[in-house]
């Protein structure tokens, strides 16, 4: 859990990294930004590696907060997917595949650890949603939950690949929204698809 005093500083640093690339994720570079309290930051991190680790931990926490913000108990599985996907699309709209590529290249071990933790969290949530949707009749009963969860993760990885989707041509929001709709259409029953279309219109998704 990110310390309360560190979180607002990391939010500022995160914005700098999104604007100027991960070169901003260095203590040397941050000293040039007058609005960032470097002395306060140094109470929590002492190296560039620690700074990157904490920034990526913030990314994971921001994603997890979506599930803490809503009470999904008893909710329709498609509604849950729509809410989560809309929140991800809105909150991470500025995410660029080029940032991911730079992190993998400059901090491979730190990024790999972050990637594994995030993928495990998403995989668990997708499996829960698929099980709920099948039980509710929203998703097809012949689905392999493990296979579909892995395919979803594979697609999520692909949209962060700048070789497949150059960031100057495809925004994260566009890619994620398209991936989400394709996913729902691939797993929904006729009843689930009808419900999805109805909800999409009413929510202006």
C-alpha positions in Angstrom: 0.0 0.0 0.0 1.4 3.4 -1.0 2.0 5.7 2.0 -0.5 8.5 2.3 2.1 11.2 2.1 3.8 9.7 -0.9 0.6 9.2 -3.1 0.0 12.8 -4.2 3.7 13.2 -5.1 3.6 10.0 -7.2 0.4 11.3 -8.9 2.4 14.4 -10.0 5.4 12.3 -11.1 3.0 9.9 -13.0 1.6 12.9 -15.0 5.1 14.0 -15.8 6.1 10.6 -17.1 2.9 10.4 -19.2 3.7 13.8 -20.7 7.5 13.5 -21.1 8.3 9.8 -21.1 9.8 7.6 -18.4 13.0 9.8 -18.3 10.9 11.7 -15.8 11.0 8.8 -13.5 14.4 9.7 -12.2 15.3 11.6 -9.0 17.7 13.8 -11.1 15.1 14.8 -13.6 12.5 15.4 -10.9 14.7 18.0 -9.2 14.0 20.3 -12.2 10.3 20.3 -11.5 9.6 23.0 -8.9 6.1 21.8 -8.1 7.3 18.4 -6.9 8.6 18.4 -3.3 11.8 16.5 -3.7 12.7 16.6 -0.1 9.4 15.0 0.9 9.8 12.4 -1.9 13.2 11.4 -0.5 11.6 10.4 2.8 10.1 7.5 0.9 12.4 6.6 -2.0 16.2 6.7 -2.3 16.8 5.5 -5.9 15.4 5.6 -9.4 14.5 1.9 -9.1 12.5 2.5 -5.9 10.7 5.4 -7.6 9.7 3.2 -10.6 8.6 0.5 -8.3 6.4 2.9 -6.3 4.9 4.5 -9.4 4.0 1.1 -10.8 2.5 0.1 -7.5 0.3 3.2 -7.7 -0.9 2.0 -11.1 -1.9 -1.3 -9.6 -3.7 0.4 -6.7 -5.6 2.7 -9.0 -6.8 -0.3 -10.9 -7.8 -2.2 -7.7 -9.7 0.9 -6.4 -12.3 0.4 -9.2 -13.3 -2.9 -7.4 -13.4 -1.2 -4.0 -15.5 1.7 -5.3 -18.4 -0.4 -6.4 -20.5 -3.1 -4.7 -20.7 -5.8 -7.3 -22.4 -8.4 -5.1 -25.5 -9.7 -6.8 -25.0 -7.6 -9.9 -25.4 -8.8 -13.5 -22.0 -10.0 -14.8 -22.3 -7.9 -18.0 -23.1 -4.8 -15.9 -19.9 -5.5 -13.8 -17.8 -5.8 -17.0 -19.3 -2.6 -18.4 -18.6 -0.6 -15.3 -15.1 -1.8 -14.8 -14.2 -1.4 -18.5 -15.7 2.1 -18.6 -13.7 3.1 -15.4 -10.5 1.6 -16.9 -11.1 3.4 -20.2 -11.7 6.7 -18.4 -9.0 6.5 -15.7 -6.3 5.1 -17.9 -7.1 7.0 -21.1 -3.7 8.6 -21.2 -1.8 5.4 -20.9 0.5 5.0 -23.9 1.9 1.7 -25.2 5.2 3.5 -25.7 5.5 4.0 -21.9 5.1 0.3 -21.4 7.7 -0.4 -24.0 10.2 2.0 -22.4 9.6 0.5 -18.9 10.2 -3.0 -20.2 13.5 -1.9 -21.9 14.9 0.3 -19.1 13.7 -1.6 -16.0 13.0 -5.2 -17.1 13.0 -6.9 -13.7 10.8 -4.2 -12.0 8.4 -4.2 -15.0 8.2 -8.0 -15.1 7.2 -8.1 -11.4 4.6 -5.4 -11.9 3.3 -7.1 -15.0 2.9 -10.5 -13.2 1.1 -9.0 -10.3 -1.3 -7.0 -12.5 -2.0 -9.9 -14.8 -2.7 -12.2 -11.9 -5.2 -9.7 -10.4 -7.0 -9.2 -13.7 -7.0 -13.0 -14.5 -8.7 -13.7 -11.1 -11.4 -11.0 -11.7 -12.1 -12.3 -15.2 -12.5 -15.9 -14.0 -14.9 -14.7 -11.3 -16.9 -12.7 -13.8 -17.1 -15.6 -16.3 -18.3 -18.0 -13.6 -21.0 -15.5 -12.5 -22.1 -14.8 -16.1 -22.4 -18.5 -17.0 -24.5 -19.1 -13.8 -26.7 -16.1 -14.7 -27.2 -17.3 -18.3 -25.5 -14.2 -19.7 -22.5 -16.1 -21.0 -22.4 -19.4 -22.9 -22.2 -22.5 -20.7 -19.8 -24.3 -23.1 -17.0 -21.8 -22.4 -13.7 -22.9 -21.0 -13.2 -20.3 -18.2 -9.4 -20.9 -18.1 -9.0 -20.5 -21.9 -11.2 -17.4 -22.2 -9.4 -15.8 -19.3 -6.0 -16.4 -21.0 -7.3 -15.1 -24.3 -8.5 -11.9 -22.6 -5.1 -11.4 -21.0 -3.4 -12.1 -24.4 -5.5 -9.4 -26.0 -4.7 -7.0 -23.2 -1.0 -7.6 -23.7 -1.3 -7.1 -27.5 -2.9 -3.7 -27.2 0.2 -2.5 -25.3 2.5 -3.7 -28.1 3.6 -0.6 -30.1 4.7 -2.9 -33.0 1.1 -4.0 -33.4 -0.6 -0.7 -32.5 1.6 2.3 -32.9 0.6 4.9 -30.2 0.5 7.7 -32.7 -2.2 5.9 -34.6 -4.2 4.1 -31.9 -5.1 5.5 -28.5 -5.4 3.2 -25.4 -9.1 4.2 -25.1 -9.9 3.2 -28.7 -8.0 -0.1 -28.4 -9.4 -1.0 -25.0 -13.0 -0.2 -25.9 -12.8 -2.3 -29.0 -11.2 -5.2 -27.2 -14.0 -5.0 -24.5 -16.8 -5.1 -27.0 -15.3 -7.9 -29.0 -14.8 -9.9 -25.7 -18.5 -9.5 -24.7 -19.7 -10.5 -28.1 -17.5 -13.6 -28.1 -18.8 -15.0 -24.8 -22.5 -13.8 -24.5 -25.6 -15.9 -25.0 -28.4 -14.4 -27.2 -30.0 -13.2 -23.9 -26.7 -11.7 -22.7 -26.1 -10.0 -26.0 -29.5 -8.5 -26.1 -29.0 -7.2 -22.5 -25.6 -5.8 -23.5 -27.0 -3.9 -26.5 -29.8 -2.5 -24.3 -27.4 -1.4 -21.5 -24.9 0.1 -24.0 -27.6 2.3 -25.4 -28.9 3.4 -22.0 -25.5 4.1 -20.6 -24.1 5.6 -23.8 -21.1 3.3 -23.5 
